[in-house]
Amino acid sequence: MFQRRSFLLSSAAAAAAGLTAFKANAKGLPLDIEPRGTNGILERLPRVDLESAQDFMTGYRVFINQELNRAAMTRCNEILKANGIPLDAPLSMEDTVKLMAPDPTMGLYIHNWENTQRAMWATVQVEAHKNADAYMDEMDGAMKAGPGSLELDSKLVLPPYVKHEIHIQPGGYVGDPFAGYIYLHGQNVVFSGGNFQDNAQINFANAVPTPADGKVGRVLEQGCSIGQLTMALKLRFPKAEVWGDDVAAPMLRYAKVLAVDRGIDVNFMQQLSEQSKFPTNHFDVVMNNLLFHEVTTEGARGIIAEAYRTLRPGGVFYPIDLFTGSAKPSSAYSQFRAWQDYRWNSEVWRMEYTALDLEGEMRKAGFIVNEKGPTARRGTDRNVMGTKPA
Ligand SMILES: C[S@@+](CC[C@H](N)C(=O)[O-])C[C@H]1O[C@@H](n2cnc3c(N)ncnc32)[C@H](O)[C@@H]1O
């Protein structure tokens, strides 16, 4: 199996940045469309100008997240004071929009943020479509290679709720064949350039609690996207059979590229996490990350029920998201940020997630709930976890 990193190390031609891969490809050498090696374990973009564009976006995003964010927070407090509203008062969506949306400082924050978000996706999307055949070939090639597996379901009927352009990613997860590539490189901008090693996913995998009897033979990540966390779970539990499922074929096809490239033995399945093909009482650990705030309440209930069904007695369910548990962000500024995410980042289901009683739903499904499980996300409270009664 061709490994792009060893190719890079052994080939002077590949070390020269630029269109080397396409030339190499034309000569009939093994396909590698992103031949510039890796930054950490993040594949570098195929050309310097693309990487520079993403670097600029990353730097600008840091400015937005720090300076502009502070300015917006200060302005938010001024608006509240001017309207006689206590700073920590929970605001309704309607009041948030009425007070914040017309203000120029808040608008500056929102639209600078929105525009970098659009630009960071577009950089990779445009490039991938210009070289569509090569990107397709890479994914097709990975389908036939090991380690691990990918089962796609061409007959899967996609419910309308999964078709939104969540976080204004063009085409969303299911509508652009290169969604996986777009997601990976955009995500690194979102993390302010701090996810070169899949750092976030590795931290989450390390936080996952294990069943009381210590047995971890099979692990599932629901809504696994491009498999970064699935692969991190395999590193955490090297002897376990590790699975990731996701509704979106484009994300899974790129997950397979990454897993083959990194030589990590994980398995991917295209399906709705709420209607899985996995057997009952099968997994020791089921977890997910950033899935619930991107699905409907009905979807979330189904996903919890399916986690319960597929876990074996004593198995552990560990959902991670922007927040879990009852301590939901409620200050006016966090309400403003939630609204901004909903309205300007096409996070269509975010408000439904905020209203969801996650622990209550987990209890209804049959889980014994511990509201103070291991903390997953830095800066948030303890994470909720559930155990299927033995
Ligand atoms: C934010 S991403 C998940 C990120 C990933 N868990 C990680 O930690 O790197 C959300 C993923 O959920 C998938 N998804 C949304 N609804 C789904 C459903 N009902 N069943 C399975 N996957 C779903 C999307 O296709 C997308 O890839």
The ligand as a Gaussian input file, in Angstrom:
#p B3LYP/6-31G(d) Opt

LIG

0 1
 C      -19.678000      17.755000      13.847000
 S      -19.606000      16.296000      12.956000
 C      -18.971000      15.114000      14.141000
 C      -17.530000      15.292000      14.491000
 C      -16.844000      14.041000      14.988000
 N      -17.677000      13.324000      15.918000
 C      -15.511000      14.358000      15.610000
 O      -15.414000      14.378000      16.831000
 O      -14.532000      14.592000      14.886000
 C      -21.268000      15.722000      12.878000
 C      -21.404000      14.500000      11.993000
 O      -22.660000      13.902000      12.285000
 C      -23.177000      13.338000      11.116000
 N      -24.616000      13.107000      11.312000
 C      -25.601000      14.018000      11.426000
 N      -26.778000      13.404000      11.674000
 C      -26.515000      12.076000      11.712000
 C      -27.303000      10.921000      11.963000
 N      -28.592000      11.006000      12.228000
 N      -26.716000       9.713000      11.931000
 C      -25.383000       9.602000      11.680000
 N      -24.589000      10.674000      11.448000
 C      -25.133000      11.881000      11.486000
 C      -22.819000      14.339000      10.044000
 O      -22.848000      13.747000       8.769000
 C      -21.419000      14.785000      10.505000
 O      -20.413000      14.064000       9.859000

